[in-house]
């Protein structure tokens, strides 16, 4: 490709709305352009990187025995209503009506569609197991799109679905996909970890996320410093034994705490440690009020609450709901004298608090010397908080540490969640009707491109791994007006194009502009043809190491082969 006619509009300045390196560099290098909030066009350079990632995914999925198809992006509401997710999925589901008033959704995922396809065409165990996948644009109405294509409203995704005859067979399909994902992300040059995770709106059990380690990751990985244990903090179990003080119980006392709403403010004002405070958070769990208590130095984990109640929707109560149920405002909520209709649950750490402090359910008031069991009742205790650095690892080996991660893949064991709901059955070898056992496997394709850039860049621009670089070689004659430079460049362009993707910078630009663009684009090998062109000497620069060597054109092919490999 000749750069003079190639659409790669570079920017010299960092866009003000781009907060992370991948977003900045994708805009500056002309990989993407924003259409509206959370919606991007991939320009030729970005699309080439996207296609390189797609090719790796296809090769590994095909190697694992999966078959590619393509399903519609527009899905009828009836399918989602049949599975029970039309209301449960939440506001992220983009809904629309056609001219006849029929309801549809722009697909964020395709469990319903694929289940219907297989239900209607697969009848016998002889056709199973089967794994089907597609690479297609998906849509989610993100409340806060940000970080460029890392959190957008339209994105490219690979989603696969396995259909088996038994749980044991699903385990085999799941492991195949797990192994394929490990190979895919390794081939993409990513530093990642597979962690235990929550299945979220997809449903199912035994799920893992593949997380690219990055400081700007929106997910936190809890991992052991002495074992292979790793999990998203949403589901990491807390196994801590709390010692209860033997101090004498003091009388309950309501005290003034003017304007002291936060744990830190209350602890400082009353001169007590955060461990003495009881943090009270009102949740609406499938529409019912639940007051959740954790220790002041801990954070409530709403995913654990969802699993405890096997709930569909768990949301923090609004200010209006807090006023309705507790007659107070956030910052002064507490468990003393709450209405009987409100279920009170607490983390295990709360049970060990003696003479603690909690909200007084009255503005600017807190209770001192509050004790569980004496001053308020708890319906049940459980693991309701986020794990923290320094906690014992759930596997009993070492202590927990944190890293941030970008989720690029997720694998689920769905079981019969969708096949039961939608009647996807098969006849076994005895002629008995049974539900298919399903798995679901997603990869954020456009996310991978951004995650690669997050991990592979320097002060000058992107540093592409060879496997996913839009071009393999950047061929740069310093001065196209010099006959010997132009002729050697054109000769090499024809020769190299037979085996490699080559971007030929044939522009009439100053050398400094060309080199700056080359560093910004970040292709693995840069070939500069300059003053020694008449001798057949080329300067080769390796982008990832910065190494520069002069080499004769007769030795160039072998040298490039070594670098690209």
C-alpha positions in Angstrom: 0.0 0.0 0.0 1.3 3.4 -0.9 1.0 5.9 1.8 0.3 8.9 -0.5 -3.2 7.5 -1.1 -3.7 5.6 2.2 -6.3 7.0 4.6 -4.3 7.4 7.9 -5.0 10.9 9.2 -2.5 11.4 12.1 -2.9 13.9 14.9 0.0 15.7 16.5 -1.8 16.7 19.7 -3.5 14.4 22.2 -7.3 14.8 22.0 -8.7 16.3 25.2 -11.4 13.7 25.7 -9.0 10.7 25.4 -8.0 9.7 29.0 -6.0 6.5 28.3 -3.1 5.7 26.1 -4.9 3.3 23.8 -7.6 5.8 23.0 -5.0 8.6 22.5 -2.9 6.5 20.2 -5.7 5.0 18.2 -6.9 8.6 17.5 -3.5 10.0 16.9 -2.4 7.2 14.6 -5.6 7.4 12.6 -7.0 3.9 13.6 -10.4 5.2 14.6 -12.7 8.2 14.5 -15.7 8.9 16.8 -19.1 9.2 15.3 -20.9 9.9 18.6 -20.4 9.0 22.2 -19.3 5.3 22.4 -19.6 4.7 18.6 -16.5 4.6 16.4 -15.5 4.1 12.8 -12.4 1.9 12.2 -10.3 3.5 9.5 -8.1 1.3 7.2 -5.1 1.1 9.6 -7.4 0.1 12.6 -9.4 -2.3 10.4 -6.2 -4.1 9.3 -5.3 -4.6 13.0 -8.8 -5.8 13.7 -8.6 -8.3 10.8 -5.3 -9.7 12.1 -6.9 -10.4 15.5 -10.0 -11.9 13.8 -7.7 -14.2 11.7 -6.0 -15.5 14.9 -9.4 -16.1 16.5 -10.8 -17.9 13.5 -7.7 -20.1 13.2 -7.9 -21.2 16.8 -11.7 -21.6 16.9 -11.6 -23.7 13.8 -8.7 -25.8 15.3 -10.9 -26.4 18.3 -13.7 -27.8 16.1 -16.1 -24.8 16.1 -18.1 -23.8 13.0 -18.6 -20.2 12.0 -22.0 -18.7 11.1 -23.5 -15.3 11.1 -26.7 -14.3 13.0 -28.8 -11.2 12.7 -28.0 -8.1 14.8 -31.7 -7.3 15.1 -33.5 -9.8 17.4 -37.3 -10.0 18.0 -38.4 -9.3 21.5 -40.3 -12.6 21.6 -37.1 -14.6 21.9 -35.9 -12.5 24.8 -39.3 -12.8 26.5 -39.2 -16.6 26.0 -35.9 -16.8 27.8 -37.0 -14.4 30.5 -34.3 -11.8 29.8 -36.4 -9.0 28.1 -36.9 -7.2 31.4 -34.1 -8.8 33.4 -31.3 -7.6 31.1 -31.7 -4.0 32.1 -31.3 -0.6 30.4 -28.2 -1.7 28.5 -30.4 -3.6 26.1 -31.0 -1.3 23.1 -34.7 -1.7 22.2 -36.6 -0.5 19.1 -39.9 -0.8 17.2 -40.5 -1.4 13.5 -43.2 0.4 11.5 -45.8 -2.2 12.6 -45.1 -1.6 16.3 -43.2 -4.9 16.9 -40.5 -4.8 19.5 -36.9 -5.7 18.7 -33.5 -5.5 20.4 -30.0 -4.7 18.9 -28.1 -7.8 20.0 -25.7 -7.4 22.9 -25.3 -11.2 22.8 -27.0 -14.1 21.0 -28.0 -16.9 23.4 -31.6 -16.7 22.4 -31.0 -16.7 18.6 -28.5 -19.6 18.7 -30.7 -21.6 21.0 -33.6 -21.2 18.6 -31.5 -22.2 15.6 -30.2 -25.3 17.2 -33.6 -26.2 18.7 -35.3 -26.1 15.3 -32.6 -28.1 13.4 -30.9 -30.5 15.8 -33.0 -33.4 17.1 -30.7 -36.3 17.8 -27.7 -36.9 20.1 -25.9 -38.1 17.0 -25.4 -34.4 15.9 -23.9 -33.5 19.2 -21.5 -32.1 20.5 -21.6 -29.0 18.4 -19.9 -25.6 18.8 -21.0 -22.6 16.7 -19.4 -19.1 16.6 -19.7 -15.8 14.9 -17.7 -12.5 14.7 -20.2 -9.7 14.6 -21.0 -6.2 15.9 -22.8 -6.0 19.2 -24.7 -3.2 20.9 -25.0 -2.2 24.5 -26.4 1.1 25.8 -23.5 1.9 28.1 -24.4 4.5 30.7 -20.9 5.9 30.6 -19.0 5.0 27.4 -15.3 5.8 27.9 -11.7 4.8 27.1 -12.4 4.7 23.4 -13.3 1.2 22.1 -12.6 -0.4 25.5 -16.1 0.6 26.7 -18.2 1.6 23.7 -21.8 1.2 22.7 -21.1 -0.6 19.5 -18.3 -3.1 19.4 -17.0 -6.2 17.5 -17.3 -9.5 19.4 -16.7 -13.2 18.8 -19.3 -15.2 20.5 -19.5 -19.0 20.5 -22.0 -21.5 21.9 -21.5 -25.2 22.6 -24.3 -27.8 22.7 -23.7 -31.1 24.5 -25.6 -34.1 25.7 -24.3 -34.1 29.3 -22.5 -32.0 32.0 -19.4 -34.1 31.5 -19.4 -33.4 27.8 -19.8 -29.7 28.5 -16.8 -29.9 30.7 -14.8 -31.1 27.7 -16.2 -28.4 25.4 -15.5 -25.7 28.0 -11.9 -26.9 28.4 -11.4 -26.8 24.6 -12.5 -23.2 24.5 -10.5 -22.3 27.6 -7.4 -23.7 25.9 -8.2 -22.0 22.6 -8.6 -18.6 24.4 -5.2 -19.1 26.1 -3.6 -19.6 22.7 -5.5 -16.7 21.1 -4.4 -14.1 23.7 -0.8 -15.5 23.8 -0.6 -15.2 20.0 -1.9 -11.6 20.3 1.1 -10.8 22.5 -0.9 -10.1 25.6 0.1 -10.4 29.2 -3.1 -11.9 30.7 -4.6 -14.0 33.5 -7.7 -16.3 33.5 -9.7 -15.6 36.7 -12.8 -16.9 38.3 -15.7 -14.6 37.7 -19.4 -13.9 37.9 -21.7 -14.7 35.0 -23.7 -11.5 35.2 -26.7 -11.1 32.9 -25.6 -14.2 30.8 -26.2 -16.6 33.6 -24.6 -20.0 34.3 -21.9 -21.3 36.6 -18.1 -22.1 36.5 -17.2 -19.0 34.6 -13.8 -17.5 33.9 -12.7 -14.1 32.6 -9.6 -13.5 30.7 -8.1 -10.3 32.0 -5.3 -8.3 30.3 -3.2 -6.8 33.1 -3.3 -3.0 32.9 -3.3 0.0 35.2 -6.4 1.4 33.5 -8.4 -1.8 33.8 -12.0 -1.4 35.2 -11.9 -4.8 36.9 -9.8 -5.7 39.9 -8.1 -9.1 40.1 -7.6 -10.7 43.5 -4.7 -13.1 43.4 -2.6 -15.1 45.8 1.0 -14.3 46.3 1.8 -18.0 46.8 -0.5 -19.9 44.4 -2.3 -19.8 41.1 -5.5 -18.6 42.7 -7.0 -15.6 40.8 -10.6 -14.2 40.8 -12.5 -11.1 40.0 -13.1 -9.4 43.4 -16.9 -9.6 42.6 -16.8 -13.3 43.5 -13.6 -13.8 45.5 -14.6 -15.5 48.8 -13.5 -14.0 52.1 -12.3 -16.6 54.6 -11.4 -14.6 57.7 -12.0 -15.5 61.3 -12.9 -12.5 63.4 -12.0 -12.2 67.1 -14.7 -10.7 69.3 -13.6 -8.3 72.1 -14.4 -9.2 75.7 -14.9 -5.6 76.7 -18.1 -4.9 78.7 -21.1 -3.7 76.8 -22.0 0.0 77.2 -25.4 1.6 77.1 -26.7 2.6 73.7 -26.5 6.3 73.1 -27.7 8.6 70.3 -25.3 11.4 69.6 -25.1 14.5 67.4 -22.8 14.1 64.3 -23.5 17.3 62.4 -22.7 16.9 58.7 -20.6 13.8 59.3 -21.8 11.4 56.5 -18.7 9.4 55.5 -17.1 6.6 57.5 -13.9 8.6 57.8 -15.7 11.7 59.0 -17.6 9.9 61.6 -14.6 7.9 62.8 -12.6 11.1 63.2 -15.4 13.1 64.8 -16.1 10.4 67.4 -12.5 9.3 67.8 -13.1 5.7 67.0 -11.5 3.3 64.5 -13.2 2.4 61.3 -13.3 -1.2 62.5 -15.8 0.0 65.2 -18.2 1.4 62.6 -21.1 -0.4 61.0 -21.7 0.6 57.4 -25.3 0.3 56.5 -26.4 0.2 52.8 -30.0 -0.2 51.7 -30.5 -2.3 48.6 -33.6 -3.1 46.6 -33.5 -6.8 45.8 -36.0 -7.7 43.1 -38.0 -4.7 44.4 -37.8 -5.6 48.1 -35.8 -3.6 50.7 -32.7 -5.3 52.2 -30.4 -3.5 54.7 -26.9 -4.8 54.3 -24.3 -4.3 57.1 -20.5 -4.4 56.8 -17.7 -3.2 58.9 -16.6 0.4 58.4 -13.3 -0.5 56.7 -15.0 -2.9 54.3 -17.0 -2.5 51.0 -20.4 -4.2 50.3 -20.3 -6.7 47.4 -23.6 -6.5 45.5 -22.8 -9.6 43.4 -22.6 -11.7 46.6 -26.0 -10.2 47.6 -27.4 -11.2 44.3 -26.2 -14.8 44.6 -27.4 -15.0 48.2 -31.0 -14.1 47.2 -30.7 -15.8 43.8 -32.1 -12.4 42.6 -32.5 -11.0 39.1 -32.0 -7.3 40.0 -30.0 -5.8 42.9 -29.7 -2.1 43.0 -28.7 0.4 45.7 -31.8 2.2 46.9 -32.4 5.7 45.6 -32.6 8.7 48.0 -36.4 8.6 47.6 -36.5 4.9 48.6 -34.2 5.5 51.6 -36.5 8.2 52.8 -39.6 6.0 52.3 -38.2 3.0 54.2 -35.9 4.6 56.7 -37.1 8.2 57.0 -33.5 9.5 56.6 -30.9 10.3 54.0 -27.7 8.6 52.9 -24.9 8.9 55.5 -27.1 8.4 58.5 -28.6 4.9 57.8 -28.5 2.3 60.6 -30.1 -1.0 61.6 -31.6 0.1 65.0 -35.4 0.2 65.1 -35.9 -0.4 61.4 -39.3 -1.5 60.0 -40.1 -5.2 60.1 -40.6 -5.2 56.4 -36.9 -4.5 55.9 -34.7 -7.6 56.0 -31.4 -7.0 57.7 -28.4 -9.1 56.7 -24.7 -8.6 57.8 -21.2 -9.6 56.9 -19.5 -12.0 59.3 -17.2 -9.2 60.5 -20.2 -7.2 61.9 -21.0 -10.1 64.4 -17.7 -9.5 66.2 -18.2 -5.7 66.7 -18.6 -4.7 70.4 -19.8 -1.1 71.3 -19.8 0.0 67.8 -21.2 3.0 65.9 -23.9 3.1 63.3 -26.3 5.6 61.7 -29.2 6.9 63.8 -31.7 6.9 60.9 -32.0 10.6 61.6 -30.1 13.4 60.0 -26.9 14.4 61.8 -27.2 11.6 64.4 -25.4 8.3 65.0 -25.7 5.6 67.7 -22.7 4.8 69.9 -22.2 1.6 71.8 -24.4 -0.4 69.4 -24.2 -4.2 69.7 -25.6 -6.8 67.3 -28.2 -9.0 68.9 -28.9 -6.6 71.7 -29.7 -3.4 69.8 -30.8 -4.8 66.5 -31.5 -8.2 65.0 -29.8 -9.7 61.9 -31.7 -12.2 59.8 -28.5 -13.9 58.6 -24.7 -13.5 58.5 -22.6 -14.3 55.5 -19.7 -13.3 53.2 -21.0 -10.0 51.9 -17.9 -7.9 51.4 -15.2 -7.4 48.9 -12.0 -9.2 49.6 -9.1 -6.9 50.4 -5.3 -7.0 49.9 -3.8 -8.8 52.9 -6.7 -11.1 53.4 -6.0 -14.9 53.4 -6.2 -16.4 49.9 -9.5 -18.4 49.6 -7.4 -21.5 48.6 -5.6 -21.3 51.9 -2.2 -20.5 50.2 -0.7 -17.1 50.8 -2.4 -13.7 51.0 -4.4 -11.7 48.6 -2.9 -9.0 46.3 -4.6 -6.8 43.7 -4.0 -6.0 40.1 -6.2 -4.1 37.6 -7.3 -5.8 34.4 -9.2 -5.3 31.1 -11.6 -8.1 30.4 -11.1 -9.3 26.8 -12.7 -12.8 27.1 -15.3 -14.6 29.1 -16.3 -18.3 29.1 -19.5 -19.7 30.8 -21.0 -23.0 31.6 -24.7 -22.2 30.9 -26.0 -25.7 31.6 -29.7 -25.9 30.7 -30.7 -22.3 31.5 -31.6 -21.5 27.9 -32.5 -24.9 26.6 -35.0 -25.5 29.4 -36.6 -22.0 28.9 -36.7 -22.3 25.1 -37.3 -26.1 24.7 -34.0 -26.9 23.0 -34.1 -30.7 23.5 -32.6 -33.8 21.8 -33.4 -37.5 21.8 -30.8 -39.6 23.5 -29.7 -43.1 22.4 -32.7 -44.5 24.3 -35.2 -42.2 22.6 -35.6 -40.1 25.7 -36.1 -36.3 25.4 -33.4 -34.3 27.2 -32.4 -30.6 27.3 -29.1 -29.7 25.6 -26.3 -28.7 27.9 -24.9 -25.3 26.8 -21.7 -23.3 27.1 -21.1 -19.7 26.0 -17.7 -18.1 25.0 -17.1 -14.5 24.2 -14.1 -12.4 23.0 -14.1 -8.6 22.7 -12.3 -8.3 19.3 -12.2 -4.5 19.2 -11.3 -4.5 22.9 -8.3 -6.7 22.1 -6.8 -4.1 19.7 -7.0 -1.4 22.4 -5.7 -3.8 25.1 -2.7 -4.6 22.9 -1.9 -0.9 22.5 -2.2 -0.4 26.3 0.5 -3.0 26.8 2.6 -2.3 23.8 3.5 1.4 23.4 6.2 3.9 24.3 6.6 7.7 24.3 6.7 7.8 20.5 3.7 5.6 19.6 2.4 2.1 19.2 4.8 -0.9 19.3 2.8 -3.6 17.6 3.5 -7.3 18.2 4.3 -8.8 14.8 1.3 -11.1 14.9 -1.3 -8.3 14.9 0.5 -5.4 13.3 -1.5 -3.7 10.5 1.6 -3.8 8.3 4.8 -5.8 8.7 7.1 -3.3 7.2 7.3 0.5 6.8 9.3 1.3 3.7 10.6 4.9 3.8 12.7 6.5 1.1 14.1 9.7 2.6 13.8 11.7 -0.6 11.5 10.5 -3.5 13.1 13.0 -5.8 16.4 11.2 -5.7 16.4 8.6 -8.5 18.5 6.0 -6.7 16.4 6.1 -3.6 13.1 6.0 -5.5 14.2 3.2 -7.7 15.5 1.0 -4.8 12.4 1.7 -2.8 10.1 0.7 -5.7 12.2 -2.5 -6.3 11.9 -3.5 -2.7 8.2 -2.7 -2.5 7.5 -5.1 -5.4 9.8 -7.8 -3.9 8.6 -7.5 -0.2 4.9 -7.3 -1.1 5.0 -10.9 -2.3 5.4 -12.1 1.3 4.7 -9.2 3.7 2.2 -6.3 4.2 4.2 -3.3 3.3 3.3 0.4 3.7 5.4 2.4 1.2 5.8 6.0 2.3 6.0 7.6 -1.1 4.9 11.0 0.1 6.8 14.2 -0.6 7.3 14.9 3.1 10.3 15.9 5.2 12.2 13.0 6.7 11.3 14.1 10.2 7.6 13.9 9.4 8.0 10.4 7.9 10.0 9.1 10.8 7.6 10.5 13.4 4.6 8.9 11.6 6.6 5.6 11.4 7.2 5.6 15.2 3.6 6.5 15.8 2.3 3.7 13.6 4.7 1.3 15.3 5.1 -1.5 12.7 7.7 -4.2 13.6 10.3 -3.2 10.9 11.2 0.1 9.4 13.4 0.2 6.3 14.9 3.6 5.5 16.5 4.2 2.1 18.8 7.1 2.2 22.2 8.3 1.0 23.7 4.8 0.5 20.9 3.7 -1.9 23.3 3.6 -4.8 25.3 0.9 -2.9 22.2 -1.1 -2.2 22.4 -0.4 1.5 19.3 0.0 3.6 18.9 1.0 7.2 16.7 -1.4 9.2 15.2 -0.3 12.5 13.5 -2.9 14.8 10.6 -1.0 16.5 10.3 -3.0 19.7 14.0 -2.8 20.6 15.1 0.4 18.8 18.0 -1.6 17.2 19.3 0.0 14.0 21.5 -1.9 11.5 22.7 -1.2 8.0 22.2 -4.1 5.6 22.7 -4.9 1.9 19.5 -5.5 -0.1 20.8 -9.1 -0.9 20.7 -10.0 2.8 17.5 -8.1 3.6 14.9 -10.9 3.1 16.6 -13.2 5.6 17.1 -10.4 8.1 13.4 -9.4 7.9 12.3 -13.0 8.2 14.2 -13.3 11.5 12.7 -10.1 12.9 9.1 -10.8 11.9 9.4 -14.4 13.2 
